[in-house]
Amino acid sequence: MSLKGKLETQLEIKAPANKFYNFFKGQTYHVSKATPTNVQDIEVHEGDWESHGSVKLWKYTVEGKQETYKERVELDEANKTVSLVGLEGDVFKYFKSWKPVLKATPKADGSGSMANLTIEYEKLHDAIADPKAYMELLTSIVKDVDDHIMNPEA
């Protein structure tokens, strides 16, 4: 059994791909406002809010438990992709490596976008379950952020 894995899902969102990408690229300080039940805080530890290589600490809740996650952001402007490469945090109790990836693609009909969500990981051992709860968390965050982008005053 391979310890490396990848979970993927795709969501239809109302936000244009550019706005979605730019939100996760440089406005993550709004995530806790957009989805306070999922994400309580994000702090910059190195760099700034919008530069490739910046390091941020997320404080979030998954399955009723508060956790932290320190990541280094990798930006791919051409493909509208944001990768959150794991450095430390609670997920590393179970995983050797951890990388959520968010990508937005405009829909062909011009109405909104498709959000492709991926979590690439390597388990510490084969008794560890696939991180489905974390994909549910990421999906919930993206839905809330989409609503926030389309209606920031809500």
Backbone hydrogen bonds, N-H to C=O, Kabsch-Sander energy under -0.5 kcal/mol:
donor,donor_aa,acceptor,acceptor_aa,energy
5,G,121,Y,-2.8
7,L,119,I,-2.2
9,T,117,L,-2.3
11,L,115,A,-2.7
13,I,11,L,-0.5
13,I,113,S,-2.7
20,F,16,P,-2.4
21,Y,17,A,-2.8
22,N,18,N,-2.9
23,F,19,K,-2.0
24,F,20,F,-1.9
25,K,21,Y,-2.2
26,G,22,N,-2.5
27,Q,23,F,-2.3
30,H,27,Q,-2.4
31,V,28,T,-1.7
33,K,30,H,-0.6
34,A,30,H,-2.3
35,T,31,V,-2.5
38,N,35,T,-1.2
39,V,35,T,-2.9
40,Q,59,K,-2.5
41,D,59,K,-1.6
43,E,57,L,-2.2
45,H,55,V,-3.4
46,E,55,V,-1.7
53,G,73,V,-3.2
54,S,51,S,-2.0
55,V,46,E,-2.2
56,K,71,E,-2.4
57,L,43,E,-2.7
58,W,56,K,-0.5
58,W,69,Y,-3.1
59,K,41,D,-2.8
60,Y,67,E,-2.2
61,T,38,N,-2.6
62,V,65,K,-2.5
65,K,62,V,-2.0
67,E,60,Y,-3.0
69,Y,58,W,-2.0
70,K,88,E,-3.1
71,E,56,K,-2.7
71,E,69,Y,-0.5
72,R,85,V,-2.4
73,V,54,S,-2.5
73,V,71,E,-0.5
74,E,83,S,-2.7
76,D,81,T,-2.6
80,K,76,D,-0.7
80,K,77,E,-0.9
81,T,76,D,-2.0
82,V,102,L,-2.8
83,S,74,E,-2.9
84,L,100,P,-2.9
85,V,72,R,-2.0
85,V,83,S,-0.7
86,G,98,W,-2.9
87,L,70,K,-3.1
88,E,70,K,-1.3
90,D,68,T,-2.0
92,F,89,G,-1.4
93,K,90,D,-2.0
94,Y,91,V,-1.8
95,F,91,V,-1.9
96,K,122,E,-3.4
97,S,122,E,-1.1
99,K,120,E,-2.5
101,V,118,T,-3.1
102,L,82,V,-2.9
103,K,116,N,-2.1
104,A,80,K,-1.7
105,T,114,M,-2.4
107,K,112,G,-2.0
110,G,107,K,-1.8
112,G,110,G,-1.0
113,S,13,I,-2.2
114,M,105,T,-2.9
115,A,11,L,-3.4
116,N,103,K,-3.3
116,N,114,M,-0.6
117,L,9,T,-2.9
117,L,115,A,-0.6
118,T,101,V,-2.3
119,I,7,L,-2.5
120,E,99,K,-2.5
121,Y,5,G,-2.4
122,E,97,S,-1.8
123,K,3,L,-2.7
124,L,94,Y,-2.5
128,I,125,H,-1.4
132,K,130,D,-2.2
135,M,131,P,-1.5
136,E,132,K,-2.3
137,L,133,A,-2.0
138,L,134,Y,-2.6
139,T,135,M,-2.6
140,S,136,E,-2.3
141,I,137,L,-2.6
142,V,138,L,-2.5
143,K,139,T,-2.3
144,D,140,S,-2.3
145,V,141,I,-2.8
146,D,142,V,-2.5
147,D,143,K,-2.0
148,H,144,D,-2.2
149,I,145,V,-3.0
150,M,146,D,-2.1
151,N,147,D,-1.7
154,A,151,N,-1.9
